[in-house]
Amino acid sequence: MGIFSSIWNKITGHKPKTAPAPSPTAAGAPPAPGAAPIPTAAPALPPVDVEAVLSDLAETRGGGGNWRTSIVDLLKLLDLDSSLAARKELAEELDVHAGEHGSAEQNIALSKAVWKKLAENGGQVPASLRD
C-alpha cells in the first residue's frame, strides 16, 4: 500500500464529531404490490469532508500544527511517517518533481498534490487547499 493510500485510509476511517447522520432511504422498502422489482446499485458513499475530519483530529490532539499547508504536519497529524524518505516516496507516487527532496518548494508542491488527489478520490476539499 502506498503512502497516499495510507493518508486516504486514515481520513476515511475517521468519523468527525460534526459528521451528519446518514439519511434513511426507501431502498430497503419492499416494492408495491404488482410492481416490478427495481434493480438497485450499491449506494454511493457520501463524499468525505476532509477538512472536517482533519480539523476534528487536530482538535482532539491539541493542535496538529499547520496541517493545511505543511505536508510534514499533515502526515504527523495522521500518525504517518513524515521522514524525508517517506516524502520522497510520496513525491514519486504523486509524480511531484518540484525542487530538491525535502526543500520548501517540494514540500509545498507535495502538500498541494495531496489535497488535489484527495479531491480526485471523492474528498470534499476547499478550493483554497487544492490551488
N, C-alpha and C positions, 0 to 999 in steps of 0.2 A: 504494500500500500504506500502510495506517495505521500509527501508532506501535505500537499493541498487536500488530498482525501482525508487526512487526519484533521485538518482545520475544519473542513466541511462537516465531518462526523461529530466533532466536538460541539460545533454550533447547532447542528440539527438535533443532537442528543440532549441539549439543554432546553428546558422549557422556562421562559421567563415568567415571573410572577404576574406580569401585566398582559400575558397572552390571552386573547379572547377565547372563550369556551367554544368548541365546535357546535354549530347549529344543527339541530336534528333535521333529518331529511326524510322524505317519503320513500326512499329507496328500499327500505325494509318492509313497506306495506304490501300486502297481497294485492294482485290485480283485481279489478272489479269483476263481478260475475259476468261471464260471457266475453270478457275482454281477452284479446290475445296477449300472451306474455310479452313483456318488453325486455329485449336484451339489454343488459347493463354492463358498462365497462367499469373497471375498478375506479373508485372515486379518486379524483386528482387531489393530491396533497396540497393544502394551502401553502402559499409562499411563506418562507421563514423570514421574520423581521430580524435581520442580522443585527442591526444596531440595538434593538431592544434586548436581544439575547446577550450581547456583549456588555451593554450598559448594566444589565442585571448582574452579570458575572463580576463586573468591576465593583459594583456596589457591595456585593456580598464579600468581596475580597479586600475591601478598604481602599479602592482606588483604581488600580490597573494601569497606572501610568498614562501615556499618551497613545493608547492603542489605535486611535483613529488614523494617525499618521505615521506611527512607528511600527515597522514590521517586528522589531525585537519585542516591544511591549505587547503587541498582539499575540505573538507566539507564547510569551510568558503568561499572559492572561489565560490562555487556553491550556496551560501546563504542557506545552510542547517545547522541543529543543530549539533554542534560539541561537545556537552557536553559528560561527561563520560557516562551518561545514554544512550545517542544515540549511542555511540561507543560500549557499551555493547550489545545493541540490534543488531547492525550491525554485531558484532562478532558472536552472536548466529545465525543470518541469514546465514552467510557465513561459519559457523562451524569452527571458529578460536578460538583455546584454547591455545594460547602461552602466558605464563607469567600471572601476575595478571592484572585485568582490569585497564586500564589507564597507565600501565607500558610501558616503551620504547619498550620492547620486543613485547608486544601485539600490540602496535600502528604500529610498523614496519611490523609485520605479517599481520595486518589488511589492511594496505596500499597495500601490495603485493597481498593479496587476492582480493581486489577491482580491481586492474589492471588486474589480471588474469580473473576475472569474466567479466570485460568489454570486454576483448578479446574473451571470450567464447560466448558473446552475439553479436558478429559481429563488435566490435570496433577494429580499427587499433591501436594497442598499441605496441610501440617499445619493443623488447625482453628485453632490459635492465630494463624496468619497471616491467616486469612480473616475473623476476627471483629473 
